[in-house]
Amino acid sequence: MIEFEQAGFSYGDHAILRDMSLTLAPGSFQFLVGPSGAGKTTFLRLCYLDLAATTGEVRHFGRSIAPSERDAIADLRRRVGVVHQDCQFLDHLPISENIALPLTVNGIDPREREEDLRALLQWVDLTARVDAAPPLLSGGERQRAAVARAVILSPDVILADEPTGNLDWDMAQRVLTLLVELNRMGKTVLIATHDLNLIRAAKARVQARVLRIAQGRVQLAGADL
């Protein structure tokens, strides 16, 4: 689905990631761990072509996409949903319209998907908050809204960058539950996190692989996690 073949990324002469050969297989659930600054966010950005590999090759859904192929990149980003670490919303719009923005950006009238949007809001338990402005939401509500926005186009892959980093444990568990449910629907899920307790909780519910970034390389973590 997303394949790295001897891929790497450098800023100038500084190599952030190198010699990566791995595959994010369809329907898999994976965690990406490593210290701050190790390159977790960079790896995720390579997965949705916000960055292009500077060495080797990254194939998305069976093909290598050049940075100049704007239509192909736009199609890729419809198939890859991203839950960003900072959860940016447009504060002047209610949260329901924020969640529906990917539809508008892709030329789909949200009114045509009103029933789907209603079901999605119910799934993330935000039905009572549809008219709330983003600044009025709690941290957990914002993260659940971010998950909803990431999946509204029904992507094949969900990438989440520290989705529970600023949440208490109960809220973190709720967000994890949403991501596990997406995986059970057949979605590929990759979560970048530093929270080992979150990984242990996920492994009790789903078969998960843990990838670790160490010295610029991504490798399978041991059973100690």
N, C-alpha and C positions, 0 to 999 in steps of 0.2 A: 504493500500500500504506500508506505513511505520508506524508501531504501537509501541507505548511506553506503557508498562504496569508496573507501579510502578518502573520505571527505574531511575537509578542515576549513577553518575560518580564521583569518588574521586581520588585525587592524595594522596596516603598514607592515613593519617587520615583527610585530608582536603576535605570536600565534596563540589564539584563545582555545581553539579545538583543533585536533589533528588526527589523522589516520583512523577515522571512524568507519567501521563496517558493521552495520546492523540493520535490521528491518523491524518496522512497526507493523506487525501483521494485522490483517482484518480481524476485528472482534477481540483484540488483546487488551489487557489492562496493565499499564506499566507506570511505575514511579521513576522519577529522575532525581537523584540526590547528589549533594556535593556542597562544599563550603561556599559562603558568599563570595561572589567574584569568580567562581570556578567556570562559569559559562552556561548555566542552566537556561537562562533567558535567551542567550544566543542560540542555543540548540533549538529551542522552541521556535525562534524566529526563522531558522533555516527550514523548519517543518512547514511553515506556511508562506515561505518565500518573501518574508519581510527583509531577509538577508539572503544573498546567494553565496554558495560555497566558493571559497577562493582557491581550493585545491580539491581534487577528486570530483565526485559526482553525487548529487542527490536526485533521485527519481521519485516523482509524485504520481501515484496511480499509473505506474508503468512507463512513464516518459520523463525525460529531462526537459525542464522548461527554462528557457533563457530569460534574463531580466527584461529583455525588450519585448517579450510576448505578452502584451498587456491583457489581451482577451483570455489567454490561457491562465494567467495569474488570477484574473477575476473569477474564472470558473473554478480554479483551485480553492479560492477563499470562500466560495459557496459550499464547498465540500469539507472544509476544515473550520470548525468553530473554535473560537479562542476566548477563554476567560482570563482577562488580564489581571495582573497583580493589583493595579491601582483603581480598577472599576470606574472608569470615567463615564459620566452621563451628562446629558444636556439638562441643566438645572431648571430651565424655563419650561420644560415639557414634563407632563406627568409620567410616572414610571411605565405605564402601559404603552405610551407612545415611544419611549426610549427603547423598550423591548422590541417594538415593531419596526424600528429604524432599518434593520437589514432588509426587510421587505421593500421599503420605499427606495432604498439605495439600489436594489436590484430590479426596480421597475414593476413591483407587485403592489397593487392597491391593498392596503391592510384590511379594507372593508371586505375584500374577497376571502380573507382568511380569519374573519372575525370569530368564527366558531373555534378554529384551531388556537387562536390567541387566548380565548376564554379558557379553553382546556389547559393550555400551557400555564396560565396564571394560577389556575387551580392546582396544578401539579406542583408548582413551587410555593404554594400556600401564600399567594399575594392577592387573592381575589378581593380582600377587604382594603387593599392599598392601591388599587388601580389608578386613582386620581391623585395620589400623593406625589409631591415633588421629591426628587432624589435626596435633597438635603434633609428631608424629614424622615427618611428611612433609617433603621438601625443598621449596624454593620452586617448582621446576618441577612437582613432583608435585601441589602444592596448586593451581597454575594449571590443570593438566590436569583435576584433579578439579572445579574451578570450571566449566570448559567442559562437562564431562559433566553436571553438575547443571543447567546452563543449557539443555541440549538434551534432557533425559530425557523431556519432554513433546512432543517433536518439533515445536518452534515453527516458524513461518514466517520469523521475523526473529531474528537474533542481534546483540545490542549488547554490545560489549566496551570497558570503560573502562580504558585503559592496561594491557592484559592482560600485557604483557611488561616493564613498567617496572622490576621488581626482579629480572629474570632475566639470566643471562649469555647471550651470543649463541647458543650451541648450544641452550639451553633455549627461548629466544625463537623460534628457527626451528621447534622442535617444536610449540610452541603455534600459530604461524602456519600450519603445515602442517595442523593440525586445522581451523582456521577456513577455509582454502582448500578443504579437502575438503568441509566443510559447504556452502560456496557452490556447489561442483560438484554437490552433491545438490539444488540448487535453492533453497537458503536465501538470503535477503537478509542480508548481513553489513555491519555498520558498526563500525569500530574507531576509538576516540579514542586518539591517540598523539602523542608528541613526537619519536618515533624515525624520522628520515628514512631510515635504513638499512633499517628494517623495511619501510617503504613501497616502497623500491626492490626489495627482495627479493620482495615480493608481486607487484609489477608484472611481474617476470620469469615469474610463474606464472599470473597471472589478470588479466583486464582490470579495472582498478580506477580509480575516480574519487576525486580528493582534494578535499575541501572545507576551506576555511580560514575560521576566525573572525577577523575584523579589525574593530575598533571596533564590536563588537556585531552585526555582520552576517556571515552565512554566504555565502561566494561560492566559485565554482570556482577552485581553485588553478591556477597556470600550469604549463607543461611542465617547469619547472626541477626539480620534484620527481621 
